[in-house]
Structure formats: C-alpha cells, structure tokens
Amino acid sequence: MRVLKFIGWLILWLTLSASVMVFLYYQDAEVFLHDLAEGKDQTIRLAKGTTQYFEHADSWNLLNVTVIMSSILLMFAANDLYIRRKFGSKKEKKKKKPTSKGDAYKTGIWFLRLSGATILVLVEVVLLCNIWIVGWSLPDTYTDASDVPEKSAVLLLGTNKKLRSTGGENLYYTYRINAVKELYQAGKVSSIIISGDNGRDTYNEPRDMKYDLIRAGIPEGLIKLDFAGFRTLDSVVRLKLHFKKEKAIIVSQRFHTERALFLCRQFDVQARAYPADGLPTMNMVLRELVAKPKAMLDVFVFNMQPKYGRIPDRKPLDLNQKEDQLKLTYAALLFIAALVIAARSLKNY
C-alpha cells in the first residue's frame, strides 16, 4: 500500500514538473514537436532554458513565491476537503472488502483524490489569473476613439500580415491598422510606436505595419519602429526604457490588450487600451488562458527581462523598514498556516 502511494506521488509530481518546465521553455507546442522530430538534445536545452527563467529573480520574487505557494497549498487542502466530503460516504460503504482488494481500492481512491485536488488547484489558479487581469483592464479600455481621455503615444503591438497556415489575409493585422487610423482621425495620437518581431530577415512586423499606416493616411514622421518587440513584455518595457514614454494607448485585439495593460501597470506606464476588432478563435482563447498566468509568473516570480535591455533593479527587501517587516511577517504566517493545514489534510491519505 505504501509503495503504491509513493509511486503515485512520484508519477504525479514528475508529470506536473515536466509539464511546467516544458511550458516555460516552449511557448509553442509546434516548436516542441518539431524539435523532437529533429532529434535535438532536449534534456540540455530544457534544463538551460528553465534555469534562465530564475536568472533575475530577486528578494521580492522570493517573497511572492512564498505567498503564492502558500496560497496554492491552502487551495489544495480546501479542494481535498471538498472531495472527501463529497465522495466520502461512498468510500465508507466499500471499506469491508478482502484485504488485497481493499488496499487496491484505497490506493485508487487516494490517487483520485490527490489528482482531483491538484487539477482543481490548477484550474482555479488559471481562472483567478484571467479574472484578475481582465478585471484590471476594464476601467482603462475604450471602444470609441472619441472617448479616449487625452492625446498620447500609441503602442501598436505587431502581428503577422499573412496567416501562417494559409498565407491569406490576417484580419487581426488589418483591424489593428484600422484602429490606429481611427485614433489618428479622432485627434488622439501624438506618436506611434510599432513594436513587433523582426527575428528573421524575411519577417518584419513593424516595417509591414509602417507601410500600411502610411497608406492609410498617417504621416510617416509620427511613426517609430521597435524591432525588438518579441513578446508583449518586451514591447511594454522598451516603450518606457527605450522610447521614454510614461503614457500610452495600447492597440491590439481585446484579449491581447488586457494582458498588455496588466504589464503596463507593473512597469509604471499609464496606459489605456483601444481594442481593435476581431474575435478570438478557440486556439487563441486557449492560448490566452495560459498566457495571462504566464504574464503574472514573469512579473511576480521570475522578474523577467526583455531580450534587449534591462529593467532597473528594485530596492531589495529591508528588515529595518516597518512596511517590509509587515510584508515578511504576513508571508511567514501564511506559509506556516499553509503547512499546518496541508499537513493535516495529507494525514487523511
């Protein structure tokens, strides 16, 4: 019985750990499958890519990790309690069985409880992160260009002009161009920064968007290009550090501007969003469900840096400061409470 429980724990945690590492290193499943097909050495690349995520973590990230992990432990214990109460009566009815079958049954119930509580935690964390980011974005999102409060720089987030799958028109691209045009015609544009990917000689999002904005009647002198916008985080950080902009209007589809506004808040950029038209596909919905928690991990856990440039170092936690003492005390108490409650929950396995 104990051996089976140990094996169950091991399989579950190894699977979860491997999934997390693969997710952190490979943001696109197609890249992962392609690398596997090419026979590349995944172990070394995966280990190197994963450790790089913690390269810039500081004392604030350590504090955040403590709070996050404590909260997850509490959620796990709560989910486990719910499952035990929901299905406990059924388990009690089947207790009187032959020893061997009874042990196998108990092991199966144990594994189902553990898996169920863990899956519930993952779902809850993903949903909470999405609700938090979407909720934060609502007050600063405008659907009418004339309602945008003031004239400001526009951060146009890049995308491919053509669909990668078919080579046809990418409507997300077209709608973003139209949205910038609407802001310009409403007198809300002081400058336009197009931030996108130019990682290959044959692929240049900012250049393509610039030409189409000029064709739409926007003066070339207003347009600046950021060729290092490999991710939304890079675009937001470089907006402030490289282009010296403290305020901006974010233009992309709504599911994207929600995440961009969250990042702007974290890096002290006063931003508003003017979402372009375009409903998300099912693939995009699933991607954003994961991308929003990933954005929170980048900020709160990893202190992620742009590919080019570096965010100024934060002032470290100071034990002589009363405010920092309170934060550390809160994190410590939460951690102790989570361990006690989780330990009591695990006693029932």
C-alpha positions as CSV (number, residue, x, y, z in Angstrom):
1,M,0.0,0.0,0.0
2,R,2.7,2.5,1.0
3,V,4.8,1.6,-2.0
4,L,1.9,2.2,-4.3
5,K,1.2,5.5,-2.7
6,F,4.9,6.5,-3.1
7,I,4.8,5.5,-6.8
8,G,1.6,7.5,-7.2
9,W,3.1,10.6,-5.7
10,L,6.3,10.3,-7.7
11,I,4.4,9.8,-11.1
12,L,2.1,12.7,-10.4
13,W,4.8,15.2,-9.3
14,L,7.2,14.2,-12.1
15,T,4.4,14.6,-14.7
16,L,3.5,18.1,-13.3
17,S,7.1,19.2,-13.0
18,A,7.9,18.1,-16.6
19,S,4.7,19.8,-17.9
20,V,5.7,23.1,-16.1
21,M,9.2,23.0,-17.5
22,V,8.1,22.3,-21.0
23,F,5.5,25.1,-20.8
24,L,8.1,27.6,-19.5
25,Y,10.6,26.7,-22.2
26,Y,8.3,26.0,-25.1
27,Q,5.5,28.6,-25.6
28,D,4.5,27.0,-28.9
29,A,3.7,23.2,-29.0
30,E,4.7,23.1,-32.7
31,V,8.2,24.1,-31.8
32,F,8.5,21.4,-29.2
33,L,7.2,18.7,-31.6
34,H,9.4,20.0,-34.4
35,D,12.5,19.7,-32.1
36,L,11.5,16.2,-31.1
37,A,11.2,15.2,-34.8
38,E,14.6,16.7,-35.5
39,G,16.1,14.6,-32.7
40,K,17.7,17.6,-30.9
41,D,19.1,17.1,-27.4
42,Q,16.0,18.1,-25.3
43,T,17.5,17.5,-21.9
44,I,20.3,20.0,-22.1
45,R,18.2,22.7,-23.8
46,L,15.3,22.2,-21.5
47,A,17.5,22.5,-18.4
48,K,19.3,25.5,-19.7
49,G,16.1,27.3,-20.8
50,T,14.4,26.6,-17.4
51,T,17.2,27.8,-15.2
52,Q,17.4,31.0,-17.2
53,Y,13.9,31.9,-16.0
54,F,15.3,32.4,-12.5
55,E,18.3,34.4,-13.5
56,H,17.0,37.8,-12.5
57,A,14.8,36.8,-9.6
58,D,15.3,39.0,-6.5
59,S,14.2,39.2,-2.9
60,W,10.7,40.4,-3.9
61,N,10.3,37.4,-6.2
62,L,11.2,35.1,-3.3
63,L,8.6,36.8,-1.1
64,N,6.0,36.4,-3.9
65,V,6.8,32.8,-4.4
66,T,6.3,32.1,-0.7
67,V,2.9,33.8,-0.8
68,I,1.9,32.1,-4.0
69,M,2.9,28.6,-2.9
70,S,1.3,29.1,0.5
71,S,-2.0,30.1,-1.2
72,I,-1.7,27.0,-3.5
73,L,-1.3,24.7,-0.5
74,L,-4.3,26.2,1.2
75,M,-6.3,25.8,-2.0
76,F,-5.2,22.2,-2.3
77,A,-6.3,21.5,1.3
78,A,-9.7,23.2,0.6
79,N,-10.2,21.2,-2.6
80,D,-9.2,18.0,-0.9
81,L,-11.7,18.6,2.0
82,Y,-14.4,19.2,-0.6
83,I,-13.6,16.0,-2.4
84,R,-13.6,14.0,0.8
85,R,-16.9,15.4,2.0
86,K,-18.4,14.9,-1.5
87,F,-17.4,11.3,-2.0
88,G,-16.5,10.2,1.5
89,S,-19.8,8.4,2.1
90,K,-19.3,6.2,-1.0
91,K,-15.9,5.3,0.2
92,E,-17.1,4.3,3.7
93,K,-19.7,1.9,2.2
94,K,-16.9,-0.1,0.5
95,K,-14.5,-0.4,3.4
96,K,-15.4,-4.0,4.2
97,K,-13.6,-5.8,1.5
98,P,-10.9,-8.6,1.3
99,T,-7.5,-7.1,2.3
100,S,-5.9,-7.2,-1.1
101,K,-8.8,-5.7,-2.9
102,G,-9.5,-3.3,-0.1
103,D,-5.9,-2.0,-0.3
104,A,-6.1,-1.6,-4.1
105,Y,-9.4,0.2,-3.8
106,K,-8.0,2.6,-1.1
107,T,-5.0,3.3,-3.3
108,G,-7.2,4.1,-6.2
109,I,-9.3,6.4,-4.1
110,W,-6.2,8.1,-2.7
111,F,-4.8,8.7,-6.2
112,L,-8.1,10.0,-7.5
113,R,-8.4,12.4,-4.5
114,L,-4.8,13.6,-5.0
115,S,-5.2,14.1,-8.7
116,G,-8.6,15.7,-8.4
117,A,-7.4,18.2,-5.8
118,T,-4.3,19.1,-7.9
119,I,-6.3,19.5,-11.1
120,L,-8.8,21.7,-9.3
121,V,-6.0,23.9,-8.0
122,L,-4.5,24.3,-11.5
123,V,-7.9,25.2,-12.9
124,E,-8.6,27.7,-10.1
125,V,-5.2,29.4,-10.5
126,V,-5.7,29.8,-14.2
127,L,-9.2,31.2,-13.8
128,L,-8.2,33.6,-11.0
129,C,-5.3,34.9,-13.0
130,N,-7.5,35.5,-16.0
131,I,-10.3,37.1,-13.9
132,W,-7.7,39.4,-12.2
133,I,-6.1,40.6,-15.4
134,V,-9.4,41.1,-17.3
135,G,-10.9,42.9,-14.3
136,W,-8.0,45.2,-14.1
137,S,-8.3,46.1,-17.8
138,L,-12.0,47.1,-17.8
139,P,-11.7,50.7,-16.4
140,D,-8.9,51.6,-18.9
141,T,-10.5,50.1,-22.1
142,Y,-12.3,52.3,-24.6
143,T,-14.4,51.2,-27.5
144,D,-14.9,54.6,-29.1
145,A,-11.9,56.6,-30.1
146,S,-13.5,59.9,-29.2
147,D,-13.9,58.7,-25.6
148,V,-10.2,58.2,-25.1
149,P,-9.4,61.0,-22.5
150,E,-6.2,62.5,-23.9
151,K,-3.8,62.6,-26.8
152,S,-0.9,60.2,-26.3
153,A,1.6,57.9,-27.8
154,V,0.1,54.8,-29.4
155,L,1.8,51.4,-28.8
156,L,0.8,49.3,-31.8
157,L,1.5,45.6,-31.0
158,G,2.7,43.7,-34.0
159,T,1.3,40.7,-35.7
160,N,1.9,38.8,-39.0
161,K,0.3,40.4,-42.1
162,K,-0.5,37.0,-43.5
163,L,-1.9,33.9,-41.9
164,R,0.9,31.3,-41.4
165,S,-1.4,28.4,-42.1
166,T,-2.9,29.5,-45.4
167,G,-1.0,32.7,-46.4
168,G,-4.3,34.6,-46.6
169,E,-5.1,37.9,-45.1
170,N,-4.7,38.2,-41.3
171,L,-7.8,40.2,-40.2
172,Y,-6.2,40.9,-36.8
173,Y,-3.5,42.8,-38.6
174,T,-6.0,44.7,-40.8
175,Y,-8.2,45.6,-37.8
176,R,-5.2,46.9,-35.8
177,I,-4.2,49.2,-38.7
178,N,-7.8,50.5,-38.9
179,A,-7.9,51.1,-35.1
180,V,-4.8,53.3,-35.2
181,K,-6.3,55.2,-38.1
182,E,-9.5,55.8,-36.1
183,L,-7.4,57.2,-33.2
184,Y,-5.5,59.4,-35.5
185,Q,-8.7,60.8,-37.1
186,A,-10.1,61.4,-33.6
187,G,-7.0,63.5,-32.7
188,K,-5.7,61.2,-30.0
189,V,-2.3,60.3,-31.5
190,S,0.9,62.2,-30.6
191,S,3.2,59.5,-32.0
192,I,3.0,55.8,-33.0
193,I,5.4,53.1,-31.8
194,I,5.1,49.9,-33.7
195,S,6.6,47.1,-31.6
196,G,6.9,43.7,-33.2
197,D,9.1,40.8,-34.1
198,N,11.9,41.1,-36.6
199,G,13.8,37.9,-35.7
200,R,14.3,36.8,-39.3
201,D,15.3,38.7,-42.4
202,T,12.1,37.6,-44.2
203,Y,9.8,38.5,-41.3
204,N,9.4,42.1,-40.2
205,E,6.1,43.1,-38.4
206,P,7.0,46.7,-37.7
207,R,8.0,47.5,-41.3
208,D,4.9,46.0,-42.8
209,M,2.7,47.9,-40.4
210,K,4.5,51.1,-41.0
211,Y,3.9,50.9,-44.8
212,D,0.2,50.2,-44.3
213,L,-0.2,53.0,-41.8
214,I,1.3,55.4,-44.3
215,R,-1.1,54.1,-47.0
216,A,-3.9,54.7,-44.5
217,G,-3.0,58.4,-44.5
218,I,-0.9,58.7,-41.3
219,P,2.2,60.9,-41.6
220,E,5.5,58.9,-41.6
221,G,7.0,61.4,-39.2
222,L,4.7,60.2,-36.4
223,I,5.9,56.6,-36.7
224,K,8.7,55.0,-34.8
225,L,9.7,51.3,-35.0
226,D,10.7,48.9,-32.3
227,F,12.1,45.7,-33.9
228,A,12.7,44.0,-30.6
229,G,9.1,43.5,-29.5
230,F,9.5,39.7,-29.4
231,R,6.9,39.5,-26.6
232,T,4.3,41.8,-25.1
233,L,6.5,42.2,-22.0
234,D,9.4,43.3,-24.2
235,S,7.2,45.8,-26.0
236,V,5.9,47.4,-22.8
237,V,9.3,47.6,-21.1
238,R,11.0,49.0,-24.1
239,L,8.2,51.6,-24.5
240,K,9.3,53.1,-21.2
241,L,13.1,52.4,-21.2
242,H,14.0,52.9,-24.8
243,F,11.3,55.3,-26.1
244,K,10.9,57.2,-22.7
245,K,7.1,57.0,-22.8
246,E,5.3,57.2,-19.5
247,K,1.8,57.2,-21.1
248,A,0.4,55.2,-24.0
249,I,-2.7,53.9,-25.8
250,I,-2.4,50.2,-26.5
251,V,-3.8,48.9,-29.8
252,S,-4.3,45.2,-30.4
253,Q,-7.3,42.8,-30.1
254,R,-9.1,43.0,-26.7
255,F,-7.8,39.6,-25.5
256,H,-4.3,40.9,-26.0
257,T,-4.7,44.5,-24.7
258,E,-5.9,43.0,-21.4
259,R,-2.6,41.4,-20.8
260,A,-0.7,44.4,-22.1
261,L,-2.5,46.7,-19.6
262,F,-1.6,44.4,-16.8
263,L,2.1,44.6,-17.7
264,C,1.9,48.4,-18.1
265,R,0.6,48.7,-14.5
266,Q,3.5,46.6,-13.3
267,F,6.1,48.8,-15.0
268,D,4.5,52.1,-14.1
269,V,3.3,53.0,-17.6
270,Q,0.0,54.9,-17.5
271,A,-1.8,53.1,-20.3
272,R,-5.3,52.9,-21.8
273,A,-6.4,50.4,-24.4
274,Y,-8.3,50.9,-27.7
275,P,-9.1,47.3,-28.8
276,A,-9.2,46.6,-32.5
277,D,-12.0,44.5,-33.9
278,G,-11.5,40.7,-34.2
279,L,-13.0,37.9,-32.1
280,P,-10.6,35.3,-30.7
281,T,-10.5,31.8,-32.2
282,M,-10.7,28.8,-30.0
283,N,-7.0,28.4,-30.2
284,M,-6.5,32.0,-29.2
285,V,-8.9,31.6,-26.2
286,L,-6.9,28.6,-25.0
287,R,-3.6,30.4,-25.6
288,E,-4.7,33.5,-23.6
289,L,-6.0,31.3,-20.8
290,V,-2.4,30.2,-20.3
291,A,-0.7,33.4,-21.4
292,K,-2.2,35.6,-18.7
293,P,-1.0,33.4,-15.8
294,K,2.4,33.2,-17.6
295,A,2.5,37.1,-17.6
296,M,1.9,37.1,-13.9
297,L,4.7,34.5,-13.4
298,D,7.1,36.6,-15.5
299,V,6.5,39.6,-13.2
300,F,5.9,38.2,-9.8
301,V,8.1,35.1,-9.8
302,F,10.8,35.4,-12.4
303,N,11.4,39.2,-12.7
304,M,11.6,38.5,-16.5
305,Q,13.7,40.9,-18.6
306,P,13.3,41.9,-22.2
307,K,15.7,40.3,-24.7
308,Y,17.4,43.6,-25.2
309,G,17.8,46.0,-22.3
310,R,17.2,45.5,-18.6
311,I,14.7,46.7,-16.1
312,P,16.3,48.8,-13.3
313,D,16.9,46.7,-10.2
314,R,14.3,47.1,-7.5
315,K,15.2,48.2,-4.0
316,P,15.7,44.9,-2.0
317,L,13.6,44.0,1.0
318,D,14.8,45.8,4.0
319,L,14.3,44.3,7.5
320,N,14.8,47.8,9.0
321,Q,11.7,49.1,7.2
322,K,8.4,48.7,9.0
323,E,6.5,48.2,5.8
324,D,8.8,45.4,4.7
325,Q,8.7,43.8,8.1
326,L,4.9,43.6,7.9
327,K,5.1,42.0,4.4
328,L,7.6,39.4,5.6
329,T,5.6,38.7,8.7
330,Y,2.5,38.2,6.7
331,A,4.2,35.9,4.2
332,A,5.7,33.8,7.1
333,L,2.4,33.4,8.9
334,L,0.7,32.4,5.7
335,F,3.4,29.9,4.9
336,I,3.2,28.3,8.4
337,A,-0.6,28.2,8.3
338,A,-0.5,26.6,4.8
339,L,2.0,23.9,6.0
340,V,-0.1,23.1,9.1
341,I,-3.4,22.8,7.2
342,A,-1.8,20.9,4.3
343,A,-0.2,18.5,6.7
344,R,-3.5,17.8,8.4
345,S,-5.1,17.3,5.0
346,L,-2.3,14.8,4.0
347,K,-2.8,12.8,7.2
348,N,-6.1,11.6,5.7
349,Y,-4.4,9.9,2.7
